[in-house]
Amino acid sequence: MSVRFVNETEARGVTGGSPEEAVAILRSAGVDQVVLTKGSDGALLGMGTDIHHIPAVETQVIDA
């Protein structure tokens, strides 16, 4: 099983497409599961023919 983690910038650079298109392109290239991180917008998870949006968890930033 292959799993590929990419952020939006990496995905756009490699595929030239939107985040959803990038997940589909990487899946069609043989990657079993794609996780595309979108910062405060969460992430996309591509498995099989499905693409799921995983929302980001709101947190409080504390400067240590």
PyMOL commands that set and color helices and strands:
alter all, ss='L'
color gray80, all
select helices_A, chain A and resi 8-15+19-28+39-41
alter helices_A, ss='H'
color red, helices_A
select strands_A, chain A and resi 3-7+33-37+43-47+50-54
alter strands_A, ss='S'
color yellow, strands_A
deselect
rebuild
show_as cartoon
